[in-house]
Amino acid sequence: MTDAAEAIAEAIPRPEEEPPPARIEAFSDGVFAIIITLLVLDLRVPREEALGGQSLDAALMRQWPLYAAYVLSFLQVGVVWSNHHTMFHYIRRSDHVLLVLNLLLLLCVAVLPFTTAMLAEYARAGHAERQLAAMVYSGALCAAGLFFSAMWQHALRAGLVSARADQHRLQSLRFHWMLVPLLYGLAFVIAWVDARLSIVIYIVLLVYYALPGPSVVRWQTRRGARLAALR
């Protein structure tokens, strides 16, 4: 059988197989789009009657926590969506467990507009309030990371991924995504000490999973292939 015929045969599910994940991916894309849209609703135009003698530019500058939280959370959702897209590039079949885990992931990501608004509102509040807001924000991201990693672990164990995919890359992605709940869990613990430091961790994780993270995966893939060739 030629490569093209094998690819076609793999793309067509057999009657006893689970259905392809197209509906899961399409539904998830719609939810991610709605979440990102909802984030902007917390940005408020200062009312003229509420300026109280101050200039508009001063009133806008006073709202800097809202802008910072919006940008941070927009990028957070964008990075989750990007990695979700990468995951489903390899997943060829779905099952009920994958569906449930994906819904739980969306449950945690969908709460970001609420946790973002809380973080922005209490960024300049007292230590206890700022600490709690940062912990709630970190907790939601940590839970999302747990379900994201669990989805990939299940997809590998249940054989839902493409049989033609590079196994070394699949395992590299496994390690790559296992770190998500651990690192956000670290941010949750650090928020107990200093909420501002936990925000620094969010930014570092955004940079890692948005930019150099895929490079690390490629390095791990090449390393795994070299080690396998030496055995």
Secondary structure in CASP SS format (residue, H / E / C, confidence):
PFRMAT SS
TARGET T0000
AUTHOR 0000-0000-0000
METHOD secondary structure of the structure
MODEL  1
M C 1.00
T C 1.00
D H 1.00
A H 1.00
A H 1.00
E H 1.00
A H 1.00
I H 1.00
A H 1.00
E H 1.00
A H 1.00
I C 1.00
P C 1.00
R C 1.00
P C 1.00
E C 1.00
E C 1.00
E C 1.00
P C 1.00
P C 1.00
P C 1.00
A H 1.00
R H 1.00
I H 1.00
E H 1.00
A H 1.00
F H 1.00
S H 1.00
D H 1.00
G H 1.00
V H 1.00
F H 1.00
A H 1.00
I H 1.00
I H 1.00
I H 1.00
T H 1.00
L H 1.00
L H 1.00
V H 1.00
L H 1.00
D H 1.00
L C 1.00
R C 1.00
V C 1.00
P C 1.00
R C 1.00
E H 1.00
E H 1.00
A H 1.00
L C 1.00
G C 1.00
G C 1.00
Q C 1.00
S C 1.00
L H 1.00
D H 1.00
A H 1.00
A H 1.00
L H 1.00
M H 1.00
R H 1.00
Q C 1.00
W H 1.00
P H 1.00
L H 1.00
Y H 1.00
A H 1.00
A H 1.00
Y H 1.00
V H 1.00
L H 1.00
S H 1.00
F H 1.00
L H 1.00
Q H 1.00
V H 1.00
G H 1.00
V H 1.00
V H 1.00
W H 1.00
S H 1.00
N H 1.00
H H 1.00
H H 1.00
T H 1.00
M H 1.00
F H 1.00
H H 1.00
Y H 1.00
I E 1.00
R C 1.00
R C 1.00
S C 1.00
D C 1.00
H H 1.00
V H 1.00
L H 1.00
L H 1.00
V H 1.00
L H 1.00
N H 1.00
L H 1.00
L H 1.00
L H 1.00
L H 1.00
L H 1.00
C H 1.00
V H 1.00
A H 1.00
V C 1.00
L H 1.00
P H 1.00
F H 1.00
T H 1.00
T H 1.00
A H 1.00
M H 1.00
L H 1.00
A H 1.00
E H 1.00
Y C 1.00
A C 1.00
R C 1.00
A C 1.00
G C 1.00
H H 1.00
A H 1.00
E H 1.00
R H 1.00
Q H 1.00
L H 1.00
A H 1.00
A H 1.00
M H 1.00
V H 1.00
Y H 1.00
S H 1.00
G H 1.00
A H 1.00
L H 1.00
C H 1.00
A H 1.00
A H 1.00
G H 1.00
L H 1.00
F H 1.00
F H 1.00
S H 1.00
A H 1.00
M H 1.00
W H 1.00
Q H 1.00
H H 1.00
A H 1.00
L H 1.00
R H 1.00
A C 1.00
G C 1.00
L C 1.00
V E 1.00
S C 1.00
A C 1.00
R C 1.00
A C 1.00
D C 1.00
Q H 1.00
H H 1.00
R H 1.00
L H 1.00
Q H 1.00
S H 1.00
L H 1.00
R H 1.00
F H 1.00
H H 1.00
W H 1.00
M H 1.00
L H 1.00
V H 1.00
P H 1.00
L H 1.00
L H 1.00
Y H 1.00
G H 1.00
L H 1.00
A H 1.00
F H 1.00
V H 1.00
I H 1.00
A H 1.00
W H 1.00
V H 1.00
D C 1.00
A H 1.00
R H 1.00
L H 1.00
S H 1.00
I H 1.00
V H 1.00
I H 1.00
Y H 1.00
I H 1.00
V H 1.00
L H 1.00
L H 1.00
V H 1.00
Y H 1.00
Y H 1.00
A H 1.00
L C 1.00
P H 1.00
G H 1.00
P H 1.00
S H 1.00
V H 1.00
V H 1.00
R H 1.00
W H 1.00
Q H 1.00
T H 1.00
R H 1.00
R H 1.00
G H 1.00
A H 1.00
R H 1.00
L H 1.00
A H 1.00
A H 1.00
L H 1.00
R C 1.00
END
